[in-house]
Amino acid sequence: MRALLFFLLLVIPANAEPRARCRELGIAPGDYPPGRHNAITDVAGVTVGHSTLIEGDSIRTGATAIVPHQGDVFRRKPPAAIAVGNGFGKLVGSTQVDELGQLETPILLTNTLNVWEAAATLVDRTLAAPGNESVRSVNPVVGETNDGWLNDIRTRPLTQKHFRAALDDAYGGPVEEGAVGAGVGTTTMGFKGGVGTSSRVLPNEAGGFTLGVLVQTNYGGRLTIGGAVIDPPRTQANTGGPPVEYGSCMIVVATDAPLSARQLKRVARRALVGMARTGANFSHGSGDYVIAFSTAETNRIPYEGDAVTRAVVVIDEARLTPLFEAAADATQEAIYNALLQAKTVRGVNGHTAEALTPDAVRRAISPPPNG
């Protein structure tokens, strides 16, 4: 299925400028190199899937699934943590993650008013899995941003089939970015937002670990790249354009580094540093969340076990700083990729969110000519 690519015909103008990831424009936050695909899927075992729904002139929404590993997530739970930049949102399952420090389902991202259908899909899938016949409690994790400026969100158009499609579509390798899945209807700092991703690989002396980030951008502020502020265009199509003052962002951080839930929370907080660098304002009405998890097999938490104690290996606390840097840098780059890969989208009530163009970025970050 791979994200129902037919929708591209509806959102890309015929004369659209070719899209670019930020590294193609010479923008590479931080010192650590990216992984092979510069994506969250560079963390071994992590997969990503999208389901996109575009109907008529008013439905612009979808879902994105992040699967932490290829086993049974419920029976082999990855350690996890959540950090909150601003809590005006609906992150289903967050309190149990905070309490127990673990994930027990994949993560689904979607729009604000469809989180309950997404949660039900994760519960149904977990209960139906072999070996879970006696399970009576499941903690699904679903994040959201409000895509109601481009999408007729009040119709709650997504059903369980759309969320199942995102989960079934999850794959490794390159990740589709921009106006796809949970990013179809989002806007960011006055531009078209979307889904973006990036990764970092630490040097051997820092453990050689990989850290990847995926974002769903829908927040306010003034876009800042390379120290330059880039304001959205004020063309006739964009007069009264998408809001620049408020919105939300979901950030998912994955790493193969063996970390405890407490250490993952520390890493998660640094992802918010990367978001801040892009010009985010963390407004009153924003729901800005980071979900971080470790894929280290030795640290997975069994659903059932007879032992009274459990041995785990974690990174020495004083060695966490490279992971902090990687989380901030990869988040910053993932957000830029989300914007640069997004296409101009027209949605409900004739609202249009114009894409950030590579030329606009080049003009902003290029030094003025001499003289």
GIPERA-V461615 format. One record per backbone hydrogen bond with DSSP energy under -0.5 kcal/mol. CO is the residue of the C=O (numbers start at 0). NH is the residue of the N-H. If there is no record, write none. Layout:
# GIPERA-V461615
CO/NH  CO/NH
This chain:
# GIPERA-V461615
0/3  3/6  4/7  5/8  6/9  6/10  7/10  7/11  10/12  12/15  20/23  21/24  21/26  22/25  25/27  32/200  38/41  39/42  41/43  42/45  46/66  47/170  48/64  49/2  50/62  51/53  52/60  54/57  54/58  57/59  57/151  58/54  60/52  62/50  63/108  64/48  65/67  65/106  66/46  70/72  71/75  74/302  76/300  77/102  78/293  80/291  82/84  82/289  85/287  86/88  89/91  90/93  91/141  92/96  93/97  94/98  95/99  96/100  100/79  105/140  106/65  107/142  108/63  109/144  110/113  111/114  113/117  114/118  115/119  116/120  117/121  118/122  119/123  120/124  121/125  122/126  123/127  124/128  125/128  128/131  131/134  137/139  138/103  139/141  140/107  141/91  142/109  144/111  144/146  146/149  146/150  149/347  150/152  151/154  152/155  158/161  158/162  159/163  160/164  161/165  162/166  163/167  164/168  166/169  170/47  177/179  177/194  179/182  180/183  182/185  184/149  185/192  187/190  190/187  193/216  194/177  195/214  197/212  199/210  200/32  202/205  202/207  203/206  208/201  209/255  210/199  211/253  212/197  213/251  214/195  215/249  217/247  218/188  219/280  222/229  224/227  227/224  228/230  234/237  234/238  235/238  237/240  242/189  243/220  247/217  248/288  249/215  250/290  251/213  252/292  253/211  254/294  256/258  257/314  259/263  260/264  261/265  262/266  263/267  264/268  265/269  266/269  266/270  267/270  267/271  268/271  268/272  269/272  269/273  270/274  271/275  272/276  273/277  274/277  274/279  275/278  277/223  278/221  282/285  285/87  285/287  286/248  286/288  287/84  287/85  288/250  289/82  289/291  290/252  291/80  292/254  295/298  296/299  299/301  300/76  315/318  316/319  319/322  319/323  320/324  321/325  322/326  323/327  324/328  325/329  326/330  327/331  328/332  329/333  330/334  331/335  332/336  333/337  334/338  335/339  336/340  337/341  338/355  339/19  344/352  346/349  347/350  350/346  351/353  352/344  353/191  354/356  356/360  357/361  358/362  359/363  360/364  361/365
